[in-house]
Amino acid sequence: MQPYAVYINEAALGSVPRSGLQREKVMNFIRFLADNPNTTGDFSEPDDAHRTVQVKIIGRHAVTFWADHAVSEIKVTHIKSADK
């Protein structure tokens, strides 16, 4: 299976530090998703479109994503502080 393309909402990146260990952890997870599109989060929830999205806690951040298997893409919609 070829890696999926990963698309990140530009606004989501604003919550991630510009450098350092926390950024590295989040970006490594996002890269991991390309080769592992069936990854499940720590929990799931419905989004505004009533689609089930996965939420994975990575360090101090919560990464929200979903796999669009029809077009072999991962959509990262939110990256927020896990404390909120």
VOBA-1610 file (N, C-alpha, C; in pm, whole numbers, padded with zeros to 5 digits, always signed):
BEGIN
Met+00084-00118+00000Met+00000+00000+00000Met+00089+00124+00000Gln+00055+00218-00086Gln+00128+00345-00091Gln+00087+00432+00026Pro+00180+00517+00073Pro+00143+00608+00182Pro+00030+00700+00141Tyr-00051+00734+00238Tyr-00158+00831+00214Tyr-00096+00971+00214Ala-00159+01061+00141Ala-00122+01203+00149Ala-00182+01257+00278Val-00110+01344+00346Val-00159+01402+00470Val-00178+01551+00450Tyr-00298+01600+00481Tyr-00330+01741+00469Tyr-00358+01796+00608Ile-00294+01908+00639Ile-00307+01969+00772Ile-00373+02105+00756Asn-00478+02128+00832Asn-00542+02258+00835Asn-00437+02360+00880Glu-00417+02463+00799Glu-00313+02562+00829Glu-00332+02625+00967Ala-00455+02654+01004Ala-00481+02715+01134Ala-00441+02621+01248Ala-00450+02491+01226Ala-00413+02394+01330Ala-00265+02405+01366Leu-00182+02436+01269Leu-00038+02444+01297Leu-00003+02559+01390Gly-00090+02658+01401Gly-00064+02771+01490Gly-00058+02732+01636Ser-00113+02618+01672Ser-00112+02572+01811Ser+00012+02492+01847Val+00090+02459+01746Val+00210+02377+01768Val+00331+02470+01779Pro+00417+02446+01877Pro+00539+02529+01887Pro+00617+02526+01755Arg+00688+02634+01728Arg+00766+02643+01604Arg+00888+02552+01604Ser+00931+02511+01722Ser+01046+02421+01731Ser+01039+02347+01864Gly+01130+02254+01883Gly+01138+02183+02010Gly+01076+02045+02007Leu+01084+01981+02122Leu+01040+01842+02136Leu+00891+01825+02110Gln+00807+01916+02159Gln+00663+01902+02138Gln+00628+01906+01990Arg+00689+01998+01915Arg+00665+02004+01771Arg+00711+01875+01704Glu+00829+01829+01742Glu+00883+01706+01684Glu+00788+01588+01705Lys+00735+01575+01827Lys+00642+01465+01857Lys+00517+01473+01770Val+00459+01592+01761Val+00336+01608+01682Val+00364+01579+01534Met+00471+01636+01481Met+00501+01616+01339Met+00538+01471+01308Asn+00606+01404+01399Asn+00637+01261+01379Asn+00509+01180+01375Phe+00413+01212+01461Phe+00285+01140+01458Phe+00213+01164+01326Ile+00212+01287+01280Ile+00145+01318+01153Ile+00211+01242+01038Arg+00342+01234+01037Arg+00412+01156+00934Arg+00378+01007+00946Phe+00365+00958+01069Phe+00328+00819+01095Phe+00193+00786+01032Leu+00100+00881+01037Leu-00034+00858+00982Leu-00032+00825+00833Ala+00063+00881+00759Ala+00071+00857+00615Ala+00088+00708+00586Asp+00168+00640+00666Asp+00191+00497+00646Asp+00096+00408+00725Asn+00020+00469+00815Asn-00071+00393+00902Asn-00208+00461+00906Pro-00279+00465+00793Pro-00404+00540+00784Pro-00518+00483+00869Asn-00505+00362+00916Asn-00610+00303+00999Asn-00586+00325+01148Thr-00494+00413+01180Thr-00463+00445+01319Thr-00587+00500+01389Thr-00611+00450+01509Thr-00721+00505+01588Thr-00663+00597+01694Gly-00742+00691+01737Gly-00699+00784+01840Gly-00721+00728+01979Asp-00698+00811+02076Asp-00726+00774+02214Asp-00876+00777+02239Phe-00946+00857+02159Phe-01092+00856+02161Phe-01140+00913+02029Ser-01269+00896+02001Ser-01328+00950+01879Ser-01447+01037+01917Glu-01485+01125+01824Glu-01598+01214+01846Glu-01653+01256+01711Pro-01777+01302+01706Pro-01830+01351+01578Pro-01781+01494+01552Asp-01757+01525+01424Asp-01721+01662+01389Asp-01846+01737+01343Asp-01828+01858+01293Asp-01941+01940+01250Asp-02018+01878+01134Ala-01953+01792+01056Ala-02018+01725+00943Ala-02076+01589+00984His-02078+01562+01115His-02129+01436+01172His-02045+01315+01130Arg-01920+01340+01097Arg-01826+01235+01062Arg-01751+01199+01190Thr-01719+01075+01208Thr-01641+01034+01325Thr-01494+01065+01299Val-01436+01145+01388Val-01293+01178+01378Val-01221+01119+01498Gln-01093+01098+01480Gln-01009+01042+01585Gln-00933+01155+01654Val-00912+01141+01784Val-00834+01239+01860Val-00724+01162+01932Lys-00600+01199+01903Lys-00484+01134+01964Lys-00409+01236+02047Ile-00379+01200+02170Ile-00301+01287+02258Ile-00153+01258+02233Ile-00082+01362+02193Ile+00062+01353+02165Ile+00130+01457+02254Gly+00196+01410+02357Gly+00259+01504+02450Gly+00154+01594+02512Arg+00166+01724+02489Arg+00072+01821+02545Arg-00033+01866+02443His-00044+01793+02332His-00136+01834+02225His-00235+01723+02190Ala-00353+01765+02148Ala-00455+01673+02097Ala-00465+01695+01947Val-00440+01590+01871Val-00443+01596+01725Val-00571+01529+01677Thr-00654+01604+01604Thr-00780+01553+01551Thr-00761+01524+01403Phe-00800+01403+01360Phe-00778+01363+01221Phe-00882+01261+01179Trp-00892+01244+01047Trp-00976+01138+00992Trp-00916+01093+00860Ala-00942+00968+00827Ala-00891+00909+00703Ala-01000+00912+00597Asp-00964+00966+00481Asp-01054+00964+00365Asp-01001+00854+00274His-01047+00732+00298His-00994+00616+00227His-01026+00619+00078Ala-01133+00685+00040Ala-01171+00692-00102Ala-01064+00758-00188Val-00990+00852-00129Val-00887+00924-00204Val-00748+00907-00142Ser-00734+00814-00047Ser-00606+00784+00019Ser-00543+00908+00081Glu-00622+00976+00164Glu-00575+01097+00231Glu-00610+01095+00379Ile-00523+01156+00458Ile-00549+01181+00600Ile-00571+01330+00614Lys-00676+01370+00683Lys-00705+01511+00707Lys-00682+01539+00855Val-00588+01627+00884Val-00564+01672+01022Val-00637+01805+01035Thr-00743+01805+01115Thr-00831+01922+01120Thr-00800+02016+01236His-00754+01962+01348His-00726+02046+01465His-00602+01993+01538Ile-00526+02085+01593Ile-00419+02051+01687Ile-00435+02154+01799Lys-00471+02105+01917Lys-00499+02194+02029Lys-00421+02149+02151Ser-00412+02237+02246Ser-00354+02201+02374Ser-00441+02092+02436Ala-00380+01988+02486Ala-00456+01879+02547Ala-00513+01919+02682Asp-00469+02030+02735Asp-00518+02077+02865Asp-00655+02145+02855Lys-00697+02181+02735Lys-00822+02255+02717Lys-00938+02166+02688
//
